[in-house]
Amino acid sequence: MVTAIPAPFVDLDVAEELRVVVLAGLDRPEPYSGRTDAILLLIYHPRLAKAALVSVPPDLVGYLPGYGMQRLSSAYAVGGGRLLAQAIEYNLGLKPDAWMVVNVNVFADLVDQLGGLRVSVLQNLPGVCGNVLYIGDILMDGNLALCYARLRYGSDEAARGLRQQQLFQLV
C-alpha cells in the first residue's frame, strides 16, 4: 500500500520575527553523510530573547520534496541540509532559517573538549552504555554522552528526545 502525499502544512500562525534553526545529529562519523538520529528545532525570537527547543522524532514519516514519503531521518542522507529544511517546512509548517549538522564523532569530541558533561540521569537504564547509567548526576565523557543521546530504550522516542534536549542545553 502506497501512502498518499499529504498537502503541505501551511496553517501555522508564526510571528514574522521568529527564527528557526534545525539542529541535526548524524549517525555516521566524519567525513560521511548519514541519517539523522536527532532532529531538534531551535525556535527563537531575537528581540524578546526567548527560545524553545522542540524535538522532532527522526522516525516520523513525512513527505520529502522530490523523494516521496519517507522517514524524516532520511532527508539529510538523500538531499543534504536543504532537503532537511524543506521537509521540516513542508511537514511542520516552520521554515528554517539555517541548519547545523553534527556527525557522531564530532559530538563526542566536543563533549570531551568541554571536559565532559555532568548529566542528571532521571531513570535507571541498566545494561546500556557500559552499564553505568543509573539515577543521579553522572559526569559523561564524549562516548558516554553520545550513547545516552542515541539510546533507544524500548520504544520511548519521547524520552530519547528529552535526553537529546538535555545534552544540547548542557553543551
Residue frames relative to the residue before (quaternion, step in Angstrom):
aa qw qx qy qz dx dy dz
M 1.0000 0.0000 0.0000 0.0000 0.00 0.00 0.00
V 0.2887 -0.7595 0.5657 0.1407 3.56 -0.88 1.00
T 0.3708 -0.7207 0.5439 0.2173 3.56 -0.92 0.94
A 0.4361 -0.7019 0.5021 0.2551 3.56 -0.82 1.01
I 0.4672 -0.6582 0.5122 0.2935 3.55 -1.12 0.70
P 0.3360 -0.7527 0.5273 0.2062 3.59 -0.67 1.07
A 0.5852 -0.5361 0.4585 0.3999 3.55 -1.30 0.29
P 0.5861 -0.5673 0.4206 0.3972 3.60 -1.13 0.49
F 0.4569 -0.6670 0.5179 0.2796 3.54 -1.14 0.73
V 0.0559 0.8419 -0.5277 0.0980 3.58 -0.35 1.25
D 0.5870 0.6317 -0.3558 0.3603 3.61 1.22 -0.11
L 0.4610 0.6791 -0.4557 0.3444 3.60 1.21 0.19
D 0.2552 -0.7693 0.5718 0.1271 3.57 -0.72 1.11
V 0.0549 0.8176 -0.5619 0.1130 3.57 -0.23 1.32
A 0.5018 -0.6475 0.4853 0.3057 3.56 -0.93 0.93
E 0.5656 -0.6437 0.4075 0.3158 3.56 -0.96 0.92
E 0.6683 0.5274 -0.2978 0.4319 3.59 1.10 -0.68
L 0.5286 0.6489 -0.4163 0.3552 3.61 1.17 -0.39
R 0.1783 -0.7564 0.6227 0.0917 3.52 -1.14 0.76
V 0.1472 -0.7826 0.6021 0.0576 3.55 -1.10 0.77
V 0.0464 -0.7702 0.6361 0.0029 3.55 -0.91 1.01
V 0.2755 -0.7385 0.5938 0.1615 3.57 -0.89 0.97
L 0.1100 -0.7627 0.6363 0.0354 3.56 -0.86 1.06
A 0.0127 0.8263 -0.5598 0.0607 3.56 -0.57 1.13
G 0.2031 -0.7578 0.6105 0.1085 3.53 -1.06 0.84
L 0.2849 -0.7874 0.5290 0.1379 3.56 -0.68 1.14
D 0.4686 -0.7040 0.4744 0.2444 3.56 -1.16 0.66
R 0.6790 0.4371 -0.2849 0.5166 3.62 1.25 0.21
P 0.5003 -0.6403 0.4797 0.3310 3.60 -1.14 0.55
E 0.6206 -0.5037 0.4287 0.4211 3.55 -1.28 0.30
P 0.6509 -0.1383 -0.7437 -0.0641 1.72 -2.13 1.25
Y 0.4494 0.7338 -0.4193 0.2893 3.59 1.27 0.21
S 0.3922 -0.6568 0.5897 0.2589 3.50 -1.26 0.59
G 0.0302 0.8105 -0.5845 0.0217 3.56 -1.18 0.34
R 0.6668 -0.4464 0.3857 0.4554 3.51 -1.31 -0.33
T 0.4680 -0.6737 0.4945 0.2876 3.55 -1.24 0.39
D 0.2984 -0.7465 0.5779 0.1408 3.55 -0.77 1.14
A 0.7784 0.1738 -0.0712 0.5990 3.55 1.17 -0.65
I 0.0201 0.7506 -0.6603 0.0130 3.54 -1.04 0.86
L 0.0315 0.7879 -0.6105 0.0747 3.55 -0.58 1.21
L 0.2183 -0.7448 0.6143 0.1426 3.55 -1.11 0.71
L 0.1659 -0.7439 0.6417 0.0856 3.55 -0.77 1.08
I 0.0435 -0.7971 0.6012 -0.0374 3.55 -0.41 1.28
Y 0.1100 0.8252 -0.5431 0.1098 3.58 -0.54 1.10
H 0.3051 -0.7080 0.6134 0.1713 3.50 -1.34 0.53
P 0.3558 -0.7897 0.4521 0.2129 3.62 -0.20 1.22
R 0.6926 0.4886 -0.2923 0.4429 3.59 0.88 -0.88
L 0.7472 0.3914 -0.2154 0.4921 3.59 0.95 -0.83
A 0.3236 -0.7765 0.4788 0.2511 3.59 1.32 -0.16
K 0.4744 0.6203 -0.4721 0.4089 3.56 0.88 1.01
A 0.0236 -0.8056 0.5916 -0.0224 3.53 -1.07 0.77
A 0.1108 -0.7500 0.6469 0.0817 3.53 -1.33 0.45
L 0.2104 -0.7495 0.6158 0.1213 3.51 -1.18 0.66
V 0.0588 -0.8124 0.5794 -0.0288 3.57 -0.63 1.18
S 0.2972 -0.7420 0.5755 0.1731 3.56 -0.91 0.95
V 0.1625 -0.7451 0.6400 0.0937 3.53 -1.08 0.84
P 0.4230 -0.7098 0.4889 0.2798 3.62 -0.61 1.02
P 0.4395 -0.7192 0.4677 0.2661 3.62 -0.66 1.04
D 0.6846 0.4832 -0.2884 0.4633 3.59 1.13 -0.58
L 0.3938 0.7079 -0.4863 0.3275 3.58 1.28 0.12
V 0.2881 -0.7560 0.5631 0.1686 3.57 -0.78 1.02
G 0.1381 0.7759 -0.6011 0.1328 3.53 -0.87 1.03
Y 0.6183 -0.5376 0.4151 0.3955 3.52 -1.32 0.00
L 0.1613 -0.7360 0.6514 0.0896 3.56 -0.93 1.00
P 0.4315 -0.7366 0.4441 0.2721 3.61 -0.29 1.22
G 0.8194 0.1821 -0.1918 0.5086 3.51 -0.73 1.19
Y 0.7577 0.3584 -0.1897 0.5114 3.61 1.24 -0.25
G 0.5425 -0.6529 0.3888 0.3581 3.60 1.23 0.05
M 0.7149 -0.4234 0.3460 0.4359 3.51 -1.36 -0.32
Q 0.1945 0.7585 -0.5938 0.1851 3.55 -0.72 1.18
R 0.6282 -0.4735 0.4252 0.4476 3.54 -1.32 0.06
L 0.5507 -0.6179 0.4447 0.3422 3.57 -1.06 0.75
S 0.5721 0.6082 -0.3768 0.4010 3.60 1.14 -0.55
S 0.6463 0.5329 -0.3176 0.4444 3.62 1.20 -0.39
A 0.4966 0.7087 -0.4161 0.2793 3.59 1.16 -0.50
Y 0.6968 0.4632 -0.2927 0.4628 3.60 0.76 -0.95
A 0.6417 0.5517 -0.3244 0.4226 3.58 0.97 -0.86
V 0.7711 0.3615 -0.2018 0.4838 3.61 0.94 -0.79
G 0.8445 0.1453 -0.0515 0.5128 3.61 1.07 -0.53
G 0.5397 -0.6598 0.3925 0.3455 3.57 1.22 0.31
G 0.7933 -0.3350 0.2421 0.4471 3.52 -1.37 -0.21
R 0.6109 0.5634 -0.3522 0.4305 3.57 1.05 -0.71
L 0.6856 0.4594 -0.2917 0.4836 3.61 0.90 -0.87
L 0.6044 0.5438 -0.3585 0.4587 3.60 1.03 -0.71
A 0.6626 0.4929 -0.2981 0.4786 3.61 0.92 -0.89
Q 0.6521 0.5080 -0.3166 0.4653 3.61 0.95 -0.84
A 0.6552 0.5112 -0.3127 0.4599 3.59 0.99 -0.82
I 0.6215 0.5208 -0.3366 0.4789 3.59 1.04 -0.74
E 0.6702 0.4965 -0.3027 0.4611 3.57 0.87 -0.93
Y 0.6828 0.5041 -0.2962 0.4381 3.59 0.82 -0.99
N 0.7860 0.3814 -0.1756 0.4538 3.56 0.80 -1.05
L 0.7934 0.3029 -0.1475 0.5069 3.59 1.06 -0.67
G 0.4673 -0.7199 0.4161 0.3005 3.59 1.24 -0.16
L 0.6099 0.5126 -0.3591 0.4862 3.60 1.26 0.29
K 0.2482 -0.7813 0.5555 0.1390 3.58 -0.67 1.08
P 0.3281 -0.7655 0.5181 0.1947 3.60 -0.46 1.15
D 0.3637 -0.7165 0.5604 0.2009 3.53 -1.10 0.84
A 0.7879 -0.0168 0.0444 0.6140 3.56 1.18 -0.57
W 0.1507 -0.7603 0.6180 0.1313 3.53 -1.32 0.15
M 0.1276 -0.7533 0.6402 0.0799 3.52 -1.26 0.55
V 0.0967 -0.7962 0.5971 0.0130 3.54 -0.84 1.02
V 0.0781 -0.7953 0.6011 0.0034 3.55 -0.92 0.98
N 0.3546 -0.7196 0.5596 0.2081 3.57 -0.88 0.98
V 0.6790 -0.5245 0.3245 0.3981 3.59 -1.18 0.55
N 0.6940 0.4732 -0.3005 0.4518 3.61 0.84 -0.86
V 0.6124 0.5424 -0.3493 0.4568 3.60 1.10 -0.64
F 0.6325 0.5224 -0.3286 0.4680 3.59 1.00 -0.82
A 0.6709 0.4945 -0.3025 0.4625 3.59 0.84 -0.97
D 0.6543 0.5075 -0.3117 0.4661 3.61 0.96 -0.84
L 0.6309 0.5353 -0.3336 0.4519 3.60 0.99 -0.80
V 0.6573 0.4973 -0.3133 0.4716 3.59 0.89 -0.91
D 0.6485 0.5102 -0.3201 0.4656 3.61 0.96 -0.82
Q 0.6561 0.5107 -0.3106 0.4607 3.60 0.97 -0.83
L 0.6558 0.4891 -0.3057 0.4871 3.59 1.17 -0.53
G 0.5308 -0.6329 0.4047 0.3924 3.59 1.28 -0.10
G 0.6512 -0.4861 0.3007 0.4993 3.54 1.28 0.35
L 0.3246 -0.7155 0.5820 0.2098 3.52 -1.36 0.10
R 0.3015 -0.7187 0.5940 0.1992 3.57 -0.98 0.86
V 0.0578 -0.8362 0.5426 -0.0552 3.53 -0.31 1.36
S 0.3225 -0.7177 0.5859 0.1940 3.56 -0.98 0.89
V 0.1688 -0.7814 0.5970 0.0672 3.55 -0.35 1.26
L 0.2542 -0.8342 0.4818 0.0863 3.56 -0.58 1.20
Q 0.7824 0.1571 -0.1290 0.5887 3.59 1.24 -0.14
N 0.5400 -0.6032 0.4711 0.3500 3.55 -1.12 0.65
L 0.0327 -0.7682 0.6393 -0.0106 3.53 -0.96 0.97
P 0.0265 -0.8577 0.5135 0.0060 3.59 0.58 1.15
G 0.8217 0.2939 -0.2041 0.4435 3.50 -1.21 0.59
V 0.6702 0.4455 -0.3120 0.5050 3.57 1.21 0.31
C 0.8395 0.1892 -0.1338 0.4915 3.56 -1.27 0.39
G 0.7523 -0.3852 0.2152 0.4893 3.58 0.83 0.94
N 0.5135 -0.6925 0.3828 0.3320 3.55 1.28 0.42
V 0.5527 0.6346 -0.3798 0.3841 3.62 1.10 0.61
L 0.5777 0.6220 -0.3764 0.3711 3.61 1.17 -0.01
Y 0.1980 0.7446 -0.6027 0.2077 3.51 -0.18 1.40
I 0.6908 -0.4810 0.3316 0.4260 3.57 -1.21 0.49
G 0.6028 0.5410 -0.4392 0.3886 3.53 -1.03 0.93
D 0.6135 -0.5231 0.4317 0.4045 3.53 -1.35 -0.05
I 0.0301 -0.7964 0.6030 -0.0348 3.54 -0.76 1.10
L 0.3219 -0.7025 0.5975 0.2141 3.55 -0.97 0.89
M 0.1183 -0.8238 0.5542 0.0172 3.55 -0.46 1.25
D 0.3214 -0.6907 0.6080 0.2237 3.53 -1.04 0.82
G 0.7657 -0.3977 0.2459 0.4416 3.58 -1.29 0.06
N 0.6917 0.4826 -0.2939 0.4497 3.58 0.86 -0.92
L 0.6579 0.4918 -0.3165 0.4744 3.59 1.00 -0.78
A 0.6373 0.5151 -0.3285 0.4697 3.62 0.99 -0.80
L 0.6385 0.5202 -0.3244 0.4653 3.58 1.01 -0.78
C 0.6438 0.5062 -0.3170 0.4783 3.60 0.93 -0.85
Y 0.6512 0.5241 -0.3046 0.4566 3.59 0.95 -0.91
A 0.6752 0.4952 -0.2875 0.4650 3.60 0.99 -0.84
R 0.7495 0.4150 -0.2142 0.4692 3.59 0.95 -0.84
L 0.4663 0.7370 -0.4059 0.2734 3.55 1.27 -0.39
R 0.0974 -0.7429 0.6607 0.0452 3.52 -0.96 0.99
Y 0.0310 -0.8037 0.5928 -0.0400 3.52 -0.11 1.33
G 0.7849 -0.0346 -0.0289 0.6180 3.56 -0.12 1.27
S 0.6617 -0.4867 0.3706 0.4335 3.55 -1.03 -0.75
D 0.4065 0.7468 -0.4412 0.2872 3.58 1.22 0.44
E 0.1319 -0.8248 0.5489 0.0319 3.57 0.20 1.33
A 0.6054 0.5659 -0.3585 0.4299 3.60 1.06 -0.68
A 0.6512 0.5040 -0.3185 0.4696 3.60 0.97 -0.81
R 0.6308 0.5160 -0.3396 0.4695 3.59 1.00 -0.73
G 0.6384 0.5252 -0.3217 0.4616 3.60 0.98 -0.82
L 0.6542 0.5021 -0.3123 0.4716 3.59 0.99 -0.80
R 0.6290 0.5164 -0.3389 0.4721 3.61 1.01 -0.73
Q 0.6529 0.5065 -0.3192 0.4640 3.59 0.95 -0.82
Q 0.6401 0.5078 -0.3254 0.4760 3.60 0.99 -0.78
Q 0.6274 0.5485 -0.3260 0.4464 3.57 0.98 -0.88
L 0.6874 0.4714 -0.2827 0.4746 3.59 0.86 -0.93
F 0.6298 0.5326 -0.3402 0.4516 3.59 0.95 -0.82
Q 0.6688 0.4968 -0.3054 0.4612 3.59 0.91 -0.88
L 0.6541 0.5030 -0.3227 0.4638 3.60 1.03 -0.68
V 0.6247 0.5170 -0.3388 0.4770 3.59 1.06 -0.72
